[in-house]
């Protein structure tokens, strides 16, 4: 993987894979510094890291990339990795990192208190930091939002030719299908997938934002997205046109809603694990976690927060499936999607 994929906070050039930490001064692991590999890339995250440094004196050096690239890099670096903390943005990816032995178990009374049991690994290998909801977006000119109350409604014949979905390889959809398998069993989930595929308006989308735009433009009547994508559009982050399009959408939280997380754990070869767990405690705390959630229009670990855009969407009732369960089912979910037409 090229260095172009990575953005390093505090250094212009990330270390080469296998490069000795001692030979890369920007991430030299003195007792007061830690390395973070993060699948998130928001300036507000960096501000939180600065706040953590101001409180603790521990310097935070961040390497940002896509989750899959970070997993590959950690595996390649092995014991030479400068990473003490790994931040990932989906249950399936957290499960993959766990299976590959990239986390080490950690014990923390603060994390036991601040992170609900269903949002953390039972062995302390990773901990939830924010919650994200897989919601439905509806164009009210084409579909009555009141007719979409559960995920099962997406497979009803009334939506034939009106549904749009993101592609199978999306980890968010893999996790959604995994949760359906856990809650309703394989047979019902298989029928549900086939019903949705039969309702498709056009080929599968590669990401959530273009899908939301298509629904707003009337190219689809209904779509499935993480709610923060619509919140970003409404914030004006993507420009005036996206904001105008998002205003045409109705966000529907289904009853119950599938909830995923951003999570973090101490890496297997962490050189400063004590400082690493302190950072995770800070990001999961009611104070630090609030900022971490607001950075991407996500929800804190408890409650619904104060984000004014998310308040417009209303509240939701989570389906209660543990993130660890979802992650362990992700491969089976992907196979079921593939065998039933979800491309």
RAKAGI-V921464 format. One record per backbone hydrogen bond with DSSP energy under -1.0 kcal/mol. CO is the residue of the C=O (numbers start at 0). NH is the residue of the N-H. E is the energy in kcal/mol with one decimal. If there is no record, write none. Layout:
# RAKAGI-V921464
CO:NH:E
CO:NH:E
This chain:
# RAKAGI-V921464
1:4:-1.6
2:5:-1.8
6:63:-2.2
15:18:-2.5
20:23:-1.9
23:26:-1.9
24:27:-1.1
27:29:-2.0
29:32:-1.9
31:58:-3.7
33:60:-2.6
34:83:-3.2
34:84:-1.9
35:62:-3.1
36:86:-2.9
37:64:-1.8
41:45:-1.2
42:46:-1.6
43:47:-1.8
44:48:-2.2
45:49:-2.0
46:50:-2.2
47:51:-2.4
48:52:-2.2
49:53:-2.4
50:54:-1.9
51:55:-2.4
52:56:-2.9
58:33:-2.5
60:35:-3.1
61:8:-2.8
62:37:-2.7
63:6:-1.6
65:69:-2.1
66:70:-2.3
67:71:-2.1
68:72:-2.3
69:73:-2.7
70:74:-2.2
71:75:-2.2
72:76:-2.6
73:77:-2.1
76:79:-2.0
77:80:-1.6
83:266:-2.1
84:36:-2.8
85:264:-1.7
86:38:-1.8
87:262:-2.7
89:93:-2.2
90:94:-2.5
91:95:-2.1
92:96:-2.5
93:97:-2.0
94:98:-2.7
95:99:-1.8
96:101:-2.6
97:100:-1.6
101:267:-2.1
107:111:-2.0
108:112:-1.6
109:113:-2.6
110:114:-2.2
115:118:-2.1
116:119:-1.2
117:322:-2.8
118:127:-1.7
120:123:-1.8
123:105:-1.6
125:120:-2.5
126:263:-2.3
129:261:-1.4
130:298:-2.9
131:259:-3.0
132:226:-2.2
134:224:-2.1
135:251:-3.3
136:222:-2.1
137:249:-2.2
138:141:-2.3
138:142:-2.3
143:146:-2.2
144:147:-1.7
148:254:-2.7
149:152:-1.1
150:153:-1.5
151:154:-1.8
152:155:-1.3
155:158:-2.2
156:159:-2.0
158:161:-2.6
161:220:-2.5
161:221:-2.2
162:200:-2.9
164:204:-2.6
166:169:-1.4
169:173:-2.1
170:174:-2.4
171:175:-1.7
172:176:-2.6
173:177:-2.3
174:178:-2.2
175:179:-1.8
176:180:-2.3
177:181:-2.0
178:182:-2.3
179:183:-3.0
180:184:-1.6
184:188:-1.7
185:189:-2.7
186:190:-2.1
187:191:-2.2
188:192:-2.5
189:193:-2.2
190:194:-2.1
191:195:-2.2
192:196:-2.7
193:197:-1.9
196:199:-1.1
198:162:-1.8
204:166:-3.0
207:211:-2.5
208:212:-2.3
209:213:-2.1
210:214:-2.0
211:215:-2.3
212:216:-2.2
213:218:-2.3
213:219:-1.1
214:217:-1.2
220:138:-2.6
221:163:-2.0
222:136:-2.6
224:134:-2.8
225:228:-1.7
226:230:-2.0
227:231:-2.4
228:232:-1.7
229:233:-2.7
230:234:-1.7
231:236:-1.4
232:235:-1.3
235:238:-1.7
238:242:-1.9
239:243:-2.3
240:244:-2.3
241:245:-2.7
242:246:-1.3
244:247:-2.0
245:248:-1.6
249:137:-2.3
251:135:-2.2
256:318:-2.3
257:133:-2.2
259:131:-2.3
261:128:-3.5
261:129:-1.4
262:87:-2.7
263:126:-2.5
264:85:-2.4
265:103:-2.5
266:269:-1.6
271:275:-2.1
272:276:-2.4
273:277:-1.4
274:278:-1.9
275:279:-2.1
276:280:-2.5
277:281:-2.1
278:282:-2.5
279:283:-1.8
284:288:-3.0
286:290:-1.2
287:291:-2.0
288:292:-2.4
289:293:-2.4
290:294:-1.6
292:295:-1.2
292:297:-3.0
293:296:-1.1
298:130:-3.5
306:310:-1.9
316:256:-3.1
321:325:-2.0
322:326:-2.6
323:327:-1.9
324:328:-1.0
326:329:-1.1
328:332:-2.5
329:333:-2.3
330:334:-2.0
331:335:-2.1
332:336:-2.5
333:337:-2.3
334:338:-2.2
336:341:-2.5
340:342:-1.2
